[in-house]
Amino acid sequence: MPEWSVSVESCEYQEDTYTFTANMVLHNVPEDDECLKEKILKKKYYCKNNKRKKQPPFPDSDTFKFTDYDCIGFDLDNTICRYKLAEILRLEYSLIADYMVNRYGYEPHLLLPLDEDMDFLQKGLIMDIKKGNFLKCADNGYILRATHGTQPMTRKEIVDVYGEERIWEPVLEFMRTLCDHPVPGEVPILRSFKDYFDMPAAVACARAIDAQDLAEGQSDEYDIWPDVHVALCNMYRREHFRNDQGGFFPEVKSNPGKYIYEASEKLKRWLRAINEHTFTFLISGSSIDYASHIARYVLGPDWRDYFDTMICTAKKPGFFTGERPFRFLVGADDGDVVPSHKLRIDETYSGGNWRDLLNLVKRETCVPNPHCLYVGDHLAQDVVAPSLVGIDTVAIVEELAAEGMIGDSMLHDAGPELMSTYWGSFFTTDGDQQILGIDRINTLYASAPLRHSRIAVPSLEAVARHPIKHQYEAFSQDTSGFFPGDPVIIHF
């Protein structure tokens, strides 16, 4: 990308007619790059022309449009980059199991293919670390179903351990943010499995518990999770991409087509249209070398032109709630801290925080209260966390396509892997069969989009079918924001 930036030195509003004047300074833009200048000015004037309907404040509504926003941030993994989940889950599990067996000496039983326990997988399971139990909870904390290791627990066994109300107190605190919140200096007692990068770790831990029970009998307390956690983290160490270590990065780097989908031309056109219309950010927890590698595969060699600002190693959810500084990048490594007043809209940074990024948007748009949207799949990091600081969100929920949607035939290639006969539907489990519609959704994780997002979609490909100005029904008291359709299961 060319080196450029636009600053608004001063701006003036006339309240009655909403006129706008601004002194704009362009930095390091080639004299002949008139198209780039025009693109920037178009975005700034879009924000200005929409000032009247967005200020103050932007009203709640039962409709949603992408063009209502001054800036839009996108997650990368499982949002811009869509993985072939069946293959990625198998790869992750094999690497975790191999590490545990060969590094820590766990039973070779762990090396059995993931497929033999694929039915154990589901996003949103919560592990009682000490007791070795896995819980699926309702949106009020009630334990819907549970296992000890991989073995299903009866209703009586659940009551014997967690009481007649079938509620484990740590879950009630966890429900507030969907973050595990370990107390510094204390051993964590709860671990949740929130996305497709850590779900296989639940199977590894459950199998190890089974093996220990078989050898020693059921224990009052287990100490297996720390080893699983080390094995999980070992795959994703930042330096492993450049050093071809850890198994995960070398395999994805060598065989991207086996694990990653290329974006359709329709999605690319949709993203270009969004970027022409408003300021866009790519905010990823991945390191810059891995992020740029997969973004190039998904969008092509010009991937950087789809976004104004690229932020890597963002460390969400802290990015939205903390004050970690932005840093320049020196190759793939972090460099010096960037003073907040020197941030530029066209740069690539590491780390950072939402407050400083929002102030940059305010400077660039000359809108005092920009309306902001974030799009991502991680319900804790990309949906709940930004919503708690006033950012609207779009939730990517692949289970919509896996389980099927009313009135739409979109299929998911990993549907069998994401549908668990034991845990039940991602959206509603052991609920009231007489209730139909979104009121029937009762699981903790499926309830998060209802409370914290404007709409929920199975992938960006679903919205790319329509122009960026398309109007969607949003989650409200009277409307459902699932698009292109409600989960089938909540209507029968």
N, C-alpha and C positions, 0 to 999 in steps of 0.2 A: 504493500500500500504506500502511496505517497505520504510524505511527512506533511501534515497539515493540522491546523486547529482554528477554531473560530471563537472569538471572545466578544461578548457584548459589553462595551465600555460604559454605555449608559442607555437607559430606556425611559420612555415617557408614555404614560397612559392618559387618555382623556375619557373619563368614566362614561359620559353619555353616548359617545359615538364609537368607543372602543378603537380609536386610532392608535397607531403604534409607530414610534420612530426609534431608531437605534444606531449607534455608531459601532460598526463591526470591524474587527481587526483579524485578518487572515495571516497565519504564520507559515512560512516555508512552503507556500503553494506555488508551483511553477506558473509563470505568467500565462502560459498557453493552456492551462488546465481549467478552462472555463466550465466544463461539464461538472467537475468536482465542486467548484464554487457554487454553481447553480443548485446542486444537490443539497449542499449544506444550508443554503438560504431557504430552500423549499421547506426543509424540516423546521427551521426556526419560525417561519411564517405560519406553518401549520399549527405550531404550539400557540402562536399569538392569536390566530383566527379562532381558535377553540377556547380562548380564555373565558368568554362570557358563559358558556354552558358548564365549565368545570370549576368556576370559582364563585364563592366559596360555600360549602365544600362540595365535592362531587356527590350527588345524591345516590342513595341505595336504589336499586331498581331490579325488576324481574327480567330485564334484558341485558345483553352483553354484546359489545363490539370491540374488536382489537383496535380499531381506529379511534377509540375514545381516549387513548393513552398518549402521554408525552414521551414516555420511555418504556421500553419493554426489555426485560432481561430473560435470557434463556439458559437453562441448564444444558450441559452437553451430553453426559452419559444417560442413556435411556430416554432422551428427549430429542435433541438434534440427532444424536447417534443412536440408532435403534439396533440392539443386539439380537442375534439369533439365540434366544434364551436357552433352548434345550442344549445346544452345544456349549454355551458359556457356563451353564450350571455344572455340566459334566466335567469340564476342564477345571473349574474352581474346586470341585469336590476332590478330584483325583490329586491335585496339588496339596490340599490340606491333609488328606489321608496319608499321602506319601511322606510328608514332613513329620507327622505324628508317629508313624511306624518306624521310619528310619532314623529320626533324630531323637525321639523320646522312648522308643521301644514299645509302643502300643501293640495290641494284638493285630496280626495280619488280617483278621476279619474286617478291619476298617478298609482294606484295599478292594473289597468287593465293589462292583460297579454301582454308581449312584442309582441306576435304574431299579435296583432291587428294593430301594426305599424311596423312590421318587414320590410316592403317595404321602410321604411325611412332610414334603415341602409345602409351605404356604407363607406368604408375606404377612408379617404382623404377629408371629408367635412370640411369646414371652417365656424366658427361661428362669425358673427358680434355681439359681446356681447351686446353692447348698444342697437342696433336696434332689436335684437332678430331674425335676419335673418341667414339662413344657405345657404352656397354657394358651388357650385361645379365649379371649375375653370379649364381653359385650361392651357397649359404649357406656355402661354404668359400672364397669369393673367386674361384673358377675362372670365367673368362670364357666364358659359354655362347654368346653371339652378340655381334656388334659391327658397327657401321657407321662409315664415314668420311663425315661429313655425313649425307646420307640414303642413301648408297650402301653396300649390304651388303659386308662384308669376308669374304674366303674364310678357310678354316682356316689356310692358309699365311700369309696376310697378318696374321692375328692372332698367329701364332707368331713371325713376323718382327719384329713390334713389341713383343710382351710376353713372348716366350720360350716354350720348350717346355712349361712348366707352365701357361701361359696365366693368369698371375696378375700383377696390377699392384699393387705394394706399398702404395700409398696406400689401396687398397680394404680391406686388412686392418685398418688403423687405423679406417677409416670404419665397418666392420662392428660395432664395439663398441657404438656409440651411434646409428648411422645419422645422425650430424650431421657436417657437412662440416669443421668445425674448422680454418678458415684460420688460419695463424700470423700474429699481429699484425705488421704492417710488411712482410709478404711477399705476393707475388702468389699467389692461390689456384690450385691445380693441379687440383682436383676440384670438380665441382658435380653434385649429385644432384637429380632431379626427383621430389619426394615426394608431391605431391597434385595435385588438379585445378585449383588456382590457378596452378601454375607449369609444368605439363606442356606447354602450348602454346609456352612459351619454348624448349623443346628443338627444336621444329619450326622456329621462326624462326632459331635459331642454326645448325641443320643446313642449312637452305636458303641462309643467307648463306655458309656454308663452300662449298657447291656452287657458288655464283656466283663466289666468289673463285678456286676451282680452275679454273673454266671460263675466267676472264679471264687468270689468271696462272700456271696450273699448280699442282700440289699443293705446299704449303709445308711447311717443317720446323716452323714454329710459327705459331699463329694468335692474333690479338688481337681477336676478335669478341665473346666473352662479356661483357666489361665494358659494351659498348653495349647488348646484349640485357638485361643485368641492370638497367641504368638504365631502359630501356623498361618492363621488368616492374614495377619498383618504382614507377614514375610512376603506374601505374594505381591503386595502393592507398595512396597517401599519405593520412594521417589527415585532413588538412584538406580534401581533395578532396570529401568527402561534403557538407560544409556549403557549399562554394563551387561545387558542380556542375561540377567539373573532372575531367580525367583520363579521361573516357569511361566507365569502368566504373560508378562510383557513380551518375552521372546516368541511365544506361541502366537499371540495375536498379531505381533509385528510380521511374522513370517507368513501367516495364513489369514489375512484380514477378511477375505471373502467367506471363510468358514464360520466366522463369528459375528460379522457386522453386515448390515444392509447398506447399500448405497441409497442415497435419497433419490426419490423420483424427480423427474424434471418439473412436475407439477409443484412439489414441495419447494424446489429451488426457486421457481418463479414466485411462489407465495412469500418466501423469505425475502427475496429481492424487493417485492412490493412493500412489505413491512418496513424494510430498511430505507426505502426511498421516502416513506411517509413519516417516520418518526425515528428517534434515537434508539439504537438497539445495542444490548450488551450480551456477550457470552460470558457467563459466570460459572466457572467449573472448579470442582475440588481437585481435579487432576493436575499433574505437573504439565508445564508447557510443552515438553517434548512429546509426551503421550497424547496430550490434547490436540496438538497440531497434527500429529500423525493420523489419528482417527478422523479428525475434522477434514483433512485433505482427502482421505478415502471416501468419506460420506458425501462431501459437497464438491470436491474437485480442488485443483491447485489454486483456485481463486477464493478459497473458503474464507479468507480473512476479510474479503470485501463485503461479506454478508452482514458484518457487525461493525459498529463504530468503535466500541471498546471491548477488548478481550482481557478477562481477569482469570488467572489460573491459581491453583492451590488456595482457593478462597476460604477453605475451612468453615463451611456451613455446618450448623446454624449460627455459629459465632459471627460470621460475616454480617448477618443482619442485626445482631444484638450487641456486638462488642465494638472495640475501638482499635483493633489491630491495624497498623499502618500499611499503606500501599508501599510496594518496593519496585524499583526498576529491575529488569531482568538483564543478567549478564550471561548470554547463552541460555542454558537451562537452569542457571542458578540465580538465587536472589541477590540483588545488589543493594544499593543505598536506599534509604527511606525517601519517599517522595513527599515533600511538604504538601499539605492538602490544597493550598492555594495555587500550586503548580501542576496539579492534575490536568490532563488534556483529554479531550473526548475521543481522540484518534489513536490512543496509545494501547500498549499491551503491558499489563502490570501483574504482579504477584501479591497475594494476600489481600489486605484492605478491609474496608468496612462500608456498610450501606450509607451511613450518615455523610461521609465525605463524598461518596459517589452522588448522593442526592444533591449535595451542595454544588457539585460540578454541573449537574443537570439544570439547577436553578440559574447558574451563571450563563450557561449556554442557551437556554430557552428564554430567559428573562421572564419566566413564569414563577411567581413566588411559592406556589403550592402545586408542583407538577403532579399529575396523576400517573401512577406507576403500576406496572404489571410485571409479575414474574411467572415463568412457565417452567415446571419441572415435575419429576416423577417421585422424588423422595418425600413421602408425606410429612415427615418431621422437619427435614431441612429445607425443602423447597415449597411447602404448602403452609404448614402450621407456623413455622418461624417467621417468614415474611409477613403473614397475615397479622401477627401479633404486634407488628410495628407499622401497620397501616398500609401495607402493600397489597393490592389485589393479586390473586393468583389463579392460574389455570393448572389443574392437576392432571398429570398423565397417569392413567390407570389402565395398564395393559390387560388386567383381568376382565375388563369390559368386553374386549374382543375374544378373550379365551373362553368366557362363559356364555357369550352370545348377547346380542342387544335386540330389543324390540324394533322391528321394522328395518333392520339393516343386516346384510349378509356378510359384513366384514369378518374375516376369519383370522385366527392367530395360529402361526405355525407351531407354537409350543402350547397349544390349548390343552392337550392331554397332560403335559408336565405341570401346568398351573392349576389344574382342577384336581382337588384332593377328595377322594371318596371318604376318607376318615374325618378330616377336619370340616368338611362341608363347604358350602359356597363361601367365597371371600366376602360376599355382601350380606348374607343373612343365614344364620345357623340356629336351629332349634328355636326359631321365633314363632310368633302367632300366625298361623296359616290363614286366619280370617282377614288379616290386614294386607292390602295390596298397595303398590306404589312405594315411593321412597320412605314412607313411614314404616315400612317393614324392614328396612335396613337396620340391623342391630349390632353388627360387629364393630369393635373399637376402631379398626383401621379404615373400614369402608365408610364410617360415619365422619371421618375427618374432612373429606371434600365437601360434604354437606354444610359444614360449619365454617370452613376456612378457605373455600375456593368459589370462584364465580361460576365456572363450568368444569366438568371433568370429561376427558376424551381418552380413547385408547392409544392414540398416537397423533403426532402433528399431521400425518398423512390424512387424517380424517377431516381436519379443518382446511387443509390445502385444497380440498375439492371445491371450496367456495371462495369468492372474492374476500379481500381483507375487510371490506365494509359490511360483510354479512352479519345479520343480527341473529343472535342465539337466545334461547330461553336460558335464564340464569337460575341458580339455586335461590329460592325465596320461600316464603310461607305457602305460596300457591303454585309454584312452578318447579320443575326438575331441571337441573343443569347438566344432566348426563347427555352427551352428544356423541354419535348420532342417535342414540336411543337408550332408554333405561335398560338395566340388566334384565334379561328375560326372567330370571328366577323370582323377581319381586312382583311379578304380575300373574303368577299362577300358584 
